[in-house]
Amino acid sequence: MRMGSLRRGRESRHSHQICVQTAAPGAAYGAPACPRCADIEPVLRAHVEHVLALAALMAEAARLRRLMAESDDSPDPLVHELHACADAAQRRGVAVDIETAGVLPAVPAQARRVITDTAIAILAGARSLARVTVIAVRAGVAVSLVADSPVPAALPAAADGVVIELQEDQRSVWVEATWTCP
């Protein structure tokens, strides 16, 4: 008799867990939660809204760091600004590795902004690790970002000679922003 009640309790908790896991992504967009879990829907919504607000604040903090880095006198402004973008993720405990290869050309401020906005979008969602690689390519620069994050809701529009590519799998997202000299 006791084994039956233990099993029912475990099944109830498991179904409740599945219910919460499937409702969480939709709760941010107003999707109804499971009828069995109606009592936790307000709590779930509050947590989702809190997480979304926190992510927005982290992205804004990274943008402010990037803006301050733009005015710094640095031998390589793009790499300096990418380090400023990575700082916000590192403060959250994300291990961010930034590597450069080749002699990097001077990238105009508008193109740098598109590239760093892309980096902010990816790094803001990184859970535990990210890698940023800056490579000198023929007549330009390619910035590759790999992170264990979901695909961001919106990447910046490709502009000012910057082309953005995105690929994803179940565990990570890869984005490459390539700027070519005009």
C-alpha positions as CSV (number, residue, x, y, z in Angstrom):
1,M,0.0,0.0,0.0
2,R,2.8,2.4,0.9
3,M,4.6,1.7,-2.4
4,G,1.5,2.7,-4.3
5,S,1.2,6.1,-2.6
6,L,5.0,6.7,-3.1
7,R,4.6,5.9,-6.8
8,R,1.5,8.2,-7.1
9,G,3.4,11.0,-5.4
10,R,6.4,10.6,-7.7
11,E,4.2,10.5,-10.8
12,S,2.3,13.6,-9.6
13,R,5.5,15.5,-9.0
14,H,6.9,14.4,-12.4
15,S,3.8,15.4,-14.3
16,H,3.9,18.8,-12.4
17,Q,7.5,19.2,-13.4
18,I,6.8,18.4,-17.1
19,C,3.9,20.9,-16.9
20,V,6.1,23.7,-15.6
21,Q,8.9,23.0,-18.1
22,T,6.5,23.1,-21.0
23,A,4.6,26.2,-19.7
24,A,7.7,28.3,-18.8
25,P,8.6,29.4,-22.4
26,G,5.0,30.2,-23.2
27,A,4.3,32.0,-20.0
28,A,6.4,35.0,-21.1
29,Y,4.1,35.4,-24.1
30,G,0.8,35.0,-22.3
31,A,0.2,31.4,-23.2
32,P,-2.0,29.6,-20.6
33,A,-0.4,27.2,-18.2
34,C,-1.7,23.7,-17.7
35,P,-5.0,23.6,-15.8
36,R,-3.5,21.3,-13.2
37,C,-0.9,23.9,-12.5
38,A,-3.1,27.0,-12.5
39,D,-2.0,27.7,-8.9
40,I,1.6,28.3,-9.9
41,E,1.0,30.2,-13.1
42,P,1.3,33.7,-11.4
43,V,4.5,32.6,-9.7
44,L,5.9,31.3,-13.0
45,R,4.9,34.5,-14.9
46,A,6.6,36.6,-12.2
47,H,9.8,34.6,-12.5
48,V,9.8,34.7,-16.3
49,E,9.2,38.4,-16.3
50,H,12.0,38.9,-13.8
51,V,14.5,36.8,-15.9
52,L,13.5,38.7,-19.0
53,A,14.0,42.1,-17.3
54,L,17.3,41.0,-15.8
55,A,18.5,39.9,-19.3
56,A,17.5,43.3,-20.7
57,L,19.4,45.1,-18.0
58,M,22.5,42.9,-18.6
59,A,22.4,43.7,-22.3
60,E,22.1,47.5,-21.5
61,A,25.0,47.3,-19.1
62,A,27.1,45.7,-21.9
63,R,26.0,48.4,-24.3
64,L,27.1,51.1,-21.8
65,R,30.5,49.4,-21.4
66,R,30.8,49.2,-25.2
67,L,30.0,52.9,-25.5
68,M,32.6,53.8,-22.9
69,A,35.1,51.6,-24.7
70,E,34.4,53.4,-28.0
71,S,35.9,56.6,-26.6
72,D,39.0,54.9,-25.2
73,D,42.2,55.2,-27.1
74,S,43.2,51.7,-28.0
75,P,45.5,50.1,-30.6
76,D,42.6,47.8,-31.6
77,P,39.2,49.3,-30.9
78,L,37.2,46.3,-32.1
79,V,38.9,43.9,-29.7
80,H,38.8,46.4,-26.9
81,E,35.0,46.8,-27.4
82,L,34.4,43.1,-27.6
83,H,36.2,42.7,-24.2
84,A,33.9,45.3,-22.8
85,C,30.9,43.3,-24.1
86,A,32.2,40.1,-22.6
87,D,32.6,41.7,-19.2
88,A,28.9,41.6,-18.5
89,A,28.8,37.9,-19.2
90,Q,31.9,37.2,-17.1
91,R,30.3,39.0,-14.2
92,R,27.4,36.4,-14.4
93,G,30.0,33.6,-14.2
94,V,30.2,32.8,-17.9
95,A,33.7,31.7,-19.0
96,V,34.4,33.9,-22.1
97,D,37.4,33.3,-24.2
98,I,38.5,35.9,-26.7
99,E,41.1,35.1,-29.3
100,T,42.5,37.1,-32.2
101,A,44.4,36.0,-35.3
102,G,46.1,38.1,-37.9
103,V,46.7,41.8,-38.3
104,L,43.3,43.4,-37.9
105,P,42.4,46.3,-40.2
106,A,40.7,49.4,-38.8
107,V,37.0,48.8,-38.7
108,P,34.7,51.9,-38.9
109,A,32.7,52.8,-35.8
110,Q,29.3,52.0,-37.4
111,A,30.4,48.5,-38.5
112,R,32.0,47.9,-35.0
113,R,28.7,48.8,-33.5
114,V,26.8,46.2,-35.6
115,I,29.5,43.6,-34.7
116,T,29.4,44.4,-30.9
117,D,25.6,44.5,-30.8
118,T,25.7,41.0,-32.3
119,A,28.2,39.9,-29.6
120,I,26.0,41.5,-26.9
121,A,22.9,39.6,-28.1
122,I,24.8,36.2,-28.0
123,L,26.7,36.8,-24.7
124,A,23.6,38.0,-22.9
125,G,22.1,34.6,-23.3
126,A,25.2,32.5,-22.6
127,R,24.7,30.1,-19.7
128,S,28.2,28.9,-18.8
129,L,30.7,29.4,-21.7
130,A,31.3,31.4,-24.8
131,R,34.1,31.9,-27.3
132,V,34.8,35.0,-29.4
133,T,37.2,34.7,-32.2
134,V,38.4,37.7,-34.2
135,I,40.1,36.9,-37.5
136,A,41.6,39.1,-40.1
137,V,40.2,37.9,-43.5
138,R,40.8,39.2,-47.0
139,A,40.0,42.9,-46.9
140,G,38.2,42.7,-43.6
141,V,37.4,41.0,-40.3
142,A,35.4,38.0,-39.2
143,V,34.1,37.8,-35.7
144,S,32.8,34.4,-34.7
145,L,30.8,33.8,-31.5
146,V,29.9,30.4,-30.1
147,A,28.0,30.1,-26.9
148,D,25.8,27.7,-24.9
149,S,22.8,30.0,-25.3
150,P,19.4,29.9,-27.0
151,V,19.0,31.8,-30.3
152,P,18.5,35.4,-29.4
153,A,15.1,36.9,-30.1
154,A,16.6,39.5,-32.4
155,L,20.0,40.0,-33.9
156,P,21.0,43.4,-35.2
157,A,20.3,43.9,-38.9
158,A,23.3,43.5,-41.1
159,A,24.4,46.9,-42.2
160,D,27.5,49.0,-43.0
161,G,29.2,46.2,-44.9
162,V,28.6,43.6,-42.1
163,V,27.1,40.3,-43.0
164,I,25.7,38.1,-40.2
165,E,25.3,34.3,-40.3
166,L,23.6,32.2,-37.7
167,Q,23.6,28.4,-37.0
168,E,22.2,26.5,-34.0
169,D,22.0,23.1,-32.6
170,Q,20.4,21.7,-29.4
171,R,23.2,22.9,-27.2
172,S,24.7,26.0,-28.7
173,V,24.5,28.9,-31.1
174,W,27.1,30.0,-33.6
175,V,27.1,33.5,-35.2
176,E,29.6,35.0,-37.5
177,A,29.7,38.7,-38.3
178,T,31.9,39.5,-41.2
179,W,32.9,43.1,-42.3
180,T,34.6,43.7,-45.6
181,C,36.3,46.9,-46.6
182,P,34.4,48.8,-49.3
